[in-house]
Amino acid sequence: MTLLDRLVGWLRARLDRVTGLFKSRDEFDLTSGGIAKPLFYLSLPIVVTNLLQTAYNLIDTFWLGQYSTEALAAISFAFPMVFLLISVGLGLSVAGSVLVAQHIGAEEEAKAEYAASQTVALSLLAAMILGLVGFVFVEDLLGLLGASPDVLPLATEYMQVISLGMPFMFGFFVFIALMRGYGDTITPMLVMFGSVLLNVVLDPFLIFGWWVFPELGIEGAAIATVISRSLALAVGLVIMFRGTRGVRIRLEQMRPDLSFANKLVSIGFPASIEGMGRALSINLLLVIVAFFPDTVVAAYGIGTRVFSVIFLPAIAVARGVETMTGQNVGAGKPERAEATADFAARTMFVVLGALGVVAWLGARPITAIFTNDPQVIEAGVSFLKYVAPSFGFIGVMRAYNGSFRGTGKTLTAAAIVLVIYGLVRLPMAYVLAEAIDYRGIWIAFAVSNAVGAGLAYGWYRRGTWRDVDLTDDGAPKLSDDLEVSEAGTDD
């Protein structure tokens, strides 16, 4: 055996070991058997996908931090604004995912396909409208958030490019959500990996003007992101139209159906409110943070990026709970849905609590990865020191909110988020920032996370989520809106 043959054999063995960590939908059942195994195999690819998603932000943060402190501060304003714009339409993808999950659980494949097709069409339409609105008004919005004269033009450049690329951003998120509702989380992970790899390559060339490319600075980072997402969406659409993996969409079913649009909005609008609540919280906190020097703004941007990486497992497990809840409710097994949410909450409290200890101990080296400015580092370290002890509570709140969404109780999930952010975090941050300094904002983060966990747990124990099944004869239901023909179409 030659050295090359040995090398190939070794690489193949390592690849088999890695791929063994992931299981396709055919290899586990979400509606029967144990809970830990299917939730793990459903959530693990979501963790990787979300890690890759966050890599977009971290890569931009890293390169722009090397470019200038002003660019780093600008991205601190731009990222929450991106989150806000995406959250407006992300509710549609959540609604589509829930409907697909419940119909798959009820063994209604044709209705799942129709729901997916309509979700893609309506989401792309909403994204185009939102992108145009964002392009026109983004500078005014950034100004209201308190961006300084040095930072405002840079943040505006970034956001205008992202706004024009919003259909590609939305479209890819819809692809991920619909595949997840079906139970396939591996395919979106693989597509995301290719997209991030392309972004890694493009970023420094477009930011710094390497090789034949012009030096575009922060605008180059935005262009790299849009290009990467455009190709990812194209791949996702091909996969769904073919239908060989995950849920299938059909071109003839993508003509907007107003009755289905109403259903999608009724489920998705509260989910959008939930996402907007999170995004608005970050944006409105920026108004308070902006009272302090740009070094604190930059530290806030770094802290929230690290924060987003740390709770990736909570987001992934919450999405897994959402899918398992949807399929089990569709299959008429609410007890299994409840057991899934409780298991996820306990597990995430332990896992995120451990990650909080790591973040607290490593606050300084973690912050120093992104900047050499000592003032930014000091402020970033204080962020992690104050917020890290509350990480476990985030997992609890996310797990129960995921189960609420899976049953269609998106309004309940939204209400919890709005109470925590609007009535706890923001007022407390304002008061403590005035009484102490910027550290008061960090304290508000930690306290609101703990309160959120308690509220979500208490509300879930009430059991009102059991009242909703989107596939049975009660309202809201899909069967009154859809009478799918043998060809799988509806008019």
Stockholm file with secondary structure:
# STOCKHOLM 1.0

chainA/1-491         MTLLDRLVGWLRARLDRVTGLFKSRDEFDLTSGGIAKPLFYLSLPIVVTNLLQTAYNLIDTFWLGQYSTEALAAISFAFPMVFLLISVGLGLSVAGSVLVAQHIGAEEEAKAEYAASQTVALSLLAAMILGLVGFVFVEDLLGLLGASPDVLPLATEYMQVISLGMPFMFGFFVFIALMRGYGDTITPMLVMFGSVLLNVVLDPFLIFGWWVFPELGIEGAAIATVISRSLALAVGLVIMFRGTRGVRIRLEQMRPDLSFANKLVSIGFPASIEGMGRALSINLLLVIVAFFPDTVVAAYGIGTRVFSVIFLPAIAVARGVETMTGQNVGAGKPERAEATADFAARTMFVVLGALGVVAWLGARPITAIFTNDPQVIEAGVSFLKYVAPSFGFIGVMRAYNGSFRGTGKTLTAAAIVLVIYGLVRLPMAYVLAEAIDYRGIWIAFAVSNAVGAGLAYGWYRRGTWRDVDLTDDGAPKLSDDLEVSEAGTDD
#=GR chainA/1-491 SS CCHHHHHHHHHHHHHHHHHTTCCCGGGCCTTSSCSHHHHHHHHHHHHHHHHHHHHHHHHHHHHHHHHCHHHHHHHHHHHHHHHHHHHHHHHHHHHHHHHHHHHHHTTCHHHHHHHHHHHHHHHHHHHHHHHHHHHHHHHHHHHHTTCCTTTHHHHHHHHHHHHHTHHHHHHHHHHHHHHHHHTCCHHHHHHHHHHHHHHHHHHHHHHHTCTTSCCCTHHHHHHHHHHHHHHHHHHHHHHHHHCSSSCCCCGGGCSCCHHHHHHHHHHHHHHHHHHHHHHHHHHHHHHHHTTSCHHHHHHHHHHHHHHHHHTHHHHHHHHHHHHHHHHHHHTTCHHHHHHHHHHHHHHHHHHHHHHHHHHHHTHHHHHHTTCCCHHHHHHHHHHHHHHGGGHHHHHHHHHHHHHHHHHTCHHHHHHHHHIIIIIIIHHHHHHHHHHSCTHHHHHHHHHHHHHHHHHHHHHHHTCGGGGCCTTSSSSSCSTTTCCCCTTSCCC
#=GC SS_cons         CCHHHHHHHHHHHHHHHHHTTCCCGGGCCTTSSCSHHHHHHHHHHHHHHHHHHHHHHHHHHHHHHHHCHHHHHHHHHHHHHHHHHHHHHHHHHHHHHHHHHHHHHTTCHHHHHHHHHHHHHHHHHHHHHHHHHHHHHHHHHHHHTTCCTTTHHHHHHHHHHHHHTHHHHHHHHHHHHHHHHHTCCHHHHHHHHHHHHHHHHHHHHHHHTCTTSCCCTHHHHHHHHHHHHHHHHHHHHHHHHHCSSSCCCCGGGCSCCHHHHHHHHHHHHHHHHHHHHHHHHHHHHHHHHTTSCHHHHHHHHHHHHHHHHHTHHHHHHHHHHHHHHHHHHHTTCHHHHHHHHHHHHHHHHHHHHHHHHHHHHTHHHHHHTTCCCHHHHHHHHHHHHHHGGGHHHHHHHHHHHHHHHHHTCHHHHHHHHHIIIIIIIHHHHHHHHHHSCTHHHHHHHHHHHHHHHHHHHHHHHTCGGGGCCTTSSSSSCSTTTCCCCTTSCCC
//
